[in-house]
Amino acid sequence: MTLTEAAYWTRRLSVLFVGGFGILILLFFLLLSINNSNVESEILVPDYACTDTATEFLENKLSIPSLTLASNSEQLIEIDTPTGTLDDNIPLVANVYAYDDPGPSLTAQNQAKDIATKLGFDPELIRRRGIKEYYWIEDEFGRFLSVDSETLNFKLQINYLNPNSLPAEIDLPTDADAMSIASSFIRSNGWQLEDYSNEEPTVTPINIEPDGTFSMAKSRGEAELLRVDFYRSKPFLTILGNIQNAESIRDRLEREYQGYETETTTVNTGQERVDVYNFKTEVVNLDTQKSNISVYVGTEYRRDRGGSINPDIYDIEYTSWVIENDPCGKYPLLPVTTVASIITNNQASLVYLNEKNGDTVVPYQPKQVDKMLVKQVRLAYLDTLEKQRFLQPIYIVIGEASLDNGLSGRFYFYVPAIDYDNLRDKQVPIPTQ
């Protein structure tokens, strides 16, 4: 073989080697991508695991009441996003959680008395209305306490027509102090669930009307009370850090689910400590402007009797349901096109409609609407004042309304997010060999 031939074959073999090596690398990354895709698909596959059968889960299908519009309203609803369509980053599946319902307690009356004691009532002056309610009345300061005998949720109300209900001079704490006072009060009495401690409360200035009802104060200087609302959130998707390519899957979903909070926690499996990547969203109720736990903070008022142990606390609305920490299952969500159809065909539940910067405290009065423009749709969880078996996801539809008085308004629709028409029985994983 000549030197020329040797050089020729050296070049040929080099090309073949480089080409073959390149193909091997390509195949490696292709297989890695396929494997990564399979793992990600498993994360996004529903397991329908909260009940054994689809029929049983459907017994808990969400039914959301809707506010009514004034007569002659034009129920014209349009999608008015930059693209003209709903965002396609709506999740495909979401966690569902079971409520921890211990049922009626044999010691409910003693527990209700304990609540009364903590709120400054004489526990022995207990009264009963039917089998559902314990209550206390304090005439001197117009205070009334009602405790649900089964759930121990309670409501403390003050009759503001009573001349002793408020001090002569109003001197409210700052918003920050009001949040601190309410948080310390709830926490010290053992009434704050752990998941409420992760979200910052909100503060709303309250005015007391001549008939004793509440309205939203036009300015903080006109307020007579400060309502502090407590909120919580829940992960709608969870990724365990010990699965293959967990971090890369998390990073891709973070890009896809922009606008949702992410959180990394660590759990101990008994064999190792594992990072858990959570995609979280808010837990809301039917009143979009307040929570299920509201504490009304006011001027420090040293009452001679009944309640002097809580001089800053006035009304309380406490409805708290214990939600299991871990989801009971994953369920498929309605696709974007279906959600858009429900909205534009007036099948969504109207839960809030008000003028922009309007009074968010007074009860809703039907309003005449000319047009509604949808600006945003996002996933949340619905936690109602009524007992439920499961905490389920909903879509919150947010937009702007043209009202008949020429003003612009803001609206919220709720849509149950689970695809109830395509539920299956619980999917039992096939054991690996």
N, C-alpha and C positions, 0 to 999 in steps of 0.2 A: 504494500500500500504506500503510495507516495505521500509526501507531506501535505500536498494540496487536498488529497482525498481524506487524509486524517483530520485536517482542519474542518473539512466539509461535514464529516460525520460527527465531529465534536459539537459543531454548531447545531446540527439537527437533533442530537440527543439532548442538548441543553434546552432547546425549545420544547421538545417533548416532555422533558422532566418538569420544566417550569409550568407548562400548560397543564400537565397531569396534577401537579401539586396545587395549582390554582383551582382546578375542578374539585379536588378533595376539600380545600378550604371552603369553597362555595357550598358543597354538599353538607359540610359540618354546620355552617351557619344556617342553612336551609332547615336541617333537622332540628337545630336548636330553636329556630323560629317556630317550627311546627309544634315542638314540645311546649314552648312558652305559650303558644296560642291555645293548646289543649288545656294547660293549667288555668289560663285566664278564663277559658270557656266554662270550666268547672266552677269557678268562683261566681260566674254570672248565670248559672243554671239554677232555676228554682227547685226546691225540694218538697214544698207543700207540707212541711213537717209539723205544723201546729195542731193538726187533727189527723186522725187515721183516714178519713174520707173527705172528699170534696164537698159532699152534701152537708156534713157536719160543719165545715167552715162557712158554707153559704148561709147557715142559720145565723151567723154573726155579720152578715153583709151590712156595710155602713148605709144608713139612711139619714141624710142631712137635710134639716128643714131649711126653707128659703124665705127670705123677706119678700114682701109684696111691694110692687111699684104702684104709684098713683095711677088712676084711670087715665086713658088717652096717652100713656107713655108709648114711645116708639122703641120697641125692643130690637133695635138694629145694633148688632154686635160685630165688630170687625177686628181682625188681627192687625195691629199697627206696630210691628217691630221693624227694625232697619231692613230686614230681608223680606218682610211681608208674610213670613211664616213663623211658626213656633220654633224655638231653638231645638236642634236635634241632640243636645247634650243631656236630655232628660234620661235618668237611669232606666235600665231595662228590667232590673229586679230590685227588690227592697226587703229588708228585714221586717218581720212582724214579731211583736212582743206579747207575751201573756201578762195579764195583771195578776198580782199575788193577792188573792182574795181569801182571807182567813174565815170569812163568814161571821155570823153573830157570835158575840163573846158572852160567856156566862157571867163575866164580871163587868158587863157594859155599864151598869148603873154606877158602880164604883169608879170606873174610868171617866164617866161623864161628870161625876162629882169632883174628880181630880181636875178636870178642865175648868169647872166652875171656880174652884179654889184658886187656881192660877190666874184667873181673870178677876179675882176680887169679890166673888159672890159667896154668900153663906151656903155651903154645899148641902146643908140639911133642909134648905127651903126649896128643895127640888119638887117640880110638878111634872105631870106626864100628860101628853096628848096622844090618845090611842096607844098603839104599840110601837110607833115609829119615832117618837120624839120625847126627849126630856127638855124642860125649859125652866128658866129662872127669870123673875121680874124684880127690878129694883126701882121703885117709884121715885126716890129722892133725886136721882140723877138721870132718870129716864133710860136706864140701861136694860137691855133684853138679850138673853142668851138662849139659843136653841141648839141642841145637840142631837144628831141623828143616832138613834139607839142601836142601829146595826153597824154603820160605818164609822161612827164617832167623828164624822165631819161636823163642823159647827159654824155658826154665824153669830157674831156679837154686833148688835145694833143699838144705836142711841136715838131716842126721840128728841130731835133738836127743837121741838116746840116747847120742851121743858126748859124753864128759865135757868135751871142749874146745869144744863147740859154742857155749856161752854164757859170758860172764864171770862171775866169782864174785858180783858185786853188780850188781843191775839199777838203772839210772838212766836212765829214758826221757826223751826230749825232750818239750816241749809239743806239742800237736796242731799248732799253727801252725808250729813248728820242724820237725816231722816232715813236713808237707806241703812245706815249703821244701827240706828235705834230699832228699826223693824227687824233687821237680820238678827241682832243680838236677842231680841225678844222671842222670835220664833225658835232660834237655835237653843236658847237656854231652857225653853220649855219642852224641848225634844220633839218639836213639830216640823222641823225642816228636814226633808229627805235629802240624802246625799247628792242625788243628781240635780237638785235645785241650787246647790252651792257653787256650781261651775259657771253659771250665767249671771251677768250683772243685772240687778233689778232696775226697773224704770220708775220714774216719779211723775205723777200728774197732779197739778194744782187743782184743788176742789173748792167750789163755792157752795154754801148752804143757802138754798132758796127760802123765801118766807114760809112756804108750806113744809119745810123740813127735808125736801128732796135735794139731790146733788145735781150740780152742773159743773162744767169745766170753767175755772176762773180765767178771765181774759188776760190777766197778768199775775205774776207771783205775788205782787203786792196786795192784790185783792183776795188772795186765797185765804181760806179759814182752816183748811186741812191739806195734807199732802198724802196722796194715795201711792203706796209703794207696792209694786207688783213683782212677783217672783216667777222666773221662767226656768225651763229646763230644755235639754236637747237629747237626741238619741242618734246613734249610728244607723244609717240606712244600708251601709255596706261595710263589711269587715273582712280584712285580709290578714291571715296569720303569717308572721314573718318567717316561719320555718318551712314554708312551701317553696318549691323551686322558682327562682326569679321573682320573688315577692316584691323586692324593691323596684324592679323595672316595671312590673305590673302596676304597682302603686303610682309610680311617676306618670305612666300613660293615662291612668284613670284620673289623676289630678288635673292633667291637661284637658281631659274630656269633661270632667265635672267641675269646671271653674265656677266659682261663686259659692261652693259648699265648703264648710270648714273641715279641715283634716286634723287628726289627732293621733299621736303615737303613744301607746301605753305598753306596759310590760306585764305579762302574766306568768305565773309559775305553774307548769304542767305537772310537777312532781318529779319530772326527769330533767327538765331544763327550764331556763327562763326564756320566754319567747316574746318578741315585739309583736304588737297588734296594731295594724293601721286601720283607723276608723274614718269613714266619711260621714260627717254629722249634719243633721238639719234640726230645725226648731220643732218643739212640741207646742201646738196652739190649741185653743178652744173655740167655741162658736162665737164668742165675743172677741173680735180681732184686736180690740184696743185694751184689753186687760187680761189678767191671768186667773187661774183657779185659786190662787192664794194672794189675797190683797189685804194689806194692813194700812189703816188710816192713822197717820201720825199727826199730832197737833201740838198746841201750846201745853207746856207742862202744867198740869192741873192737879194739885194736891187735894183730892176730895177727902172730906172728913171720914166718910165711911164708904165701903164698897169700891174697890178699884184703885185705892191710893198706892198700891204696890206697882201699878203701871201708869204713872201720871202722864206719859206721852202718848198712850195708845187709846184710840177711840173705837172706831168700827173695825171688825175683822170679818173677812169672807174666806173661809178655809175649807176647800174641797181638794183632798189629796189622795190620789190612788197610787199604790205601790206597784211599780213596773219592774218586772224581772230584769236583772242586769244583762243577761244573754238572750238573744232572740230565740224564739221557738221554731222559726222556719224562715225560708226565703220564698217570695211569691212574685209572679210576673206582673209587670205594670202595663197599663194601657199604652199603646204606641202613640206617637205624636199626632198622627193623622186623626186618630179616633178622638183624642182630647180636643183637637181643633174643631172637629165636627160637633162634639157635645157643647162646646162653648157657643159656636155660631148658631146652633139650632135651639138656643135658650133652654138647654137641659141641665145646666150647672146650677148650683144652689147659691143664691145671693145671700151673703152673710154680713156685708157692710156696704153702705152707700151714704156718703156725706159730702158736704161742700169742702173744698180744700181749706185747711186751717179752721174747720168747723168744730163745734162742740162734740167731743167724742165720748162724753159722759152721759148726756141725757138720752132717754130711750128713743129708739128709731121711730121716725114718722115717715109714712110713705111719700116718696118724692116722684115727680114727673120727670122722665128722662127722654131726651131726644135721640141720643146716640151714645154708644159705649165703645171705647177703643182699648183693646187688650195690649198692654205693654210688656208684660212679663208673666211667665209661668214657672213656678218652682215647687219642689217636693217638700212636704212637711208631714208631721204626724198629728192626728186629731185626738185630743184628750178632752172628753166632754164632762159636764157636771153630773151626768148619769153614769151608773156603773156599766162597764163594758167587760167582755171577756178578753178581747185582744186590742192592743194599740196598733192601729193600721195607718198606712200612709195615705195622704191625699195630695192633690195638686191645688196650690193656691194660685188663683188667676187674678192678677193685679192690673188695674188700668185706670183710665180717665173717662169721666162721663160729662156729657153736655146736658145741663139741667135746664128746665123750662124758664127759670128766672134769669137766664143768661150767664149764670155763674158756672164755673168748672168744678166738677166733683171728682171724688176718688171712690173706687169700688173694689170689693174683693168677692170673688166666687170661690166656692170649694167644689172639687170633683173627686169622688173616691178614686184612688189611683190603681187599685188592684184590678187586674183583668179577670173579673168574676166569670166571664163566659168561657174561659179556657183553663179552669182549675182542674187539677187531677188529684187522685188519692196520694197519700204520702209516698214519696219515692224512697225506697229502702236501698242504700248503697250495696252493690254486689261485692262480696268479700273477695279480696285479691288472693291469689294462690301463693 
